[in-house]
């Protein structure tokens, strides 16, 4: 009888204990909308700078919410900030390498 129970547990999902998923859960993007004061607070730029960057396609585009209201997806603002931080790191690494090369230039 014990072997029958073991066999049933291995094939019956009702009896079998749940197994962990083999693939990770997909990451759900935040659908939260940020209004202009929140965006200004998050990115540290003023309204005119934000709209100038949007015009040059260097900032996430605002979404029209109503006749007189716009907003930005929170995940797009977060991605913008993450990209800016990565850009800063890349520039910083390049400047450090350039500074080291320039400091030794002409020396034996």
VENRA-V480048 format. One line per field, one symbol per residue. phi: phi as a letter, one per 40 degrees, with the letter a starting at -180 (. if undefined). burial: # if it has 16 or more other C-alpha atoms within 10 Angstrom, else .. A space follows every 50 residues. Layout:
phi=???
burial=???
This chain:
phi=.cccccccccbcccccccbcccbcccccccccbbcddccdcccgbcdccc ccccccgbadccbccadbbbabcdcccccccccccccccccccccccccc cccccgbc
burial=................................####..#..........# #.......####........########.#.................... ........
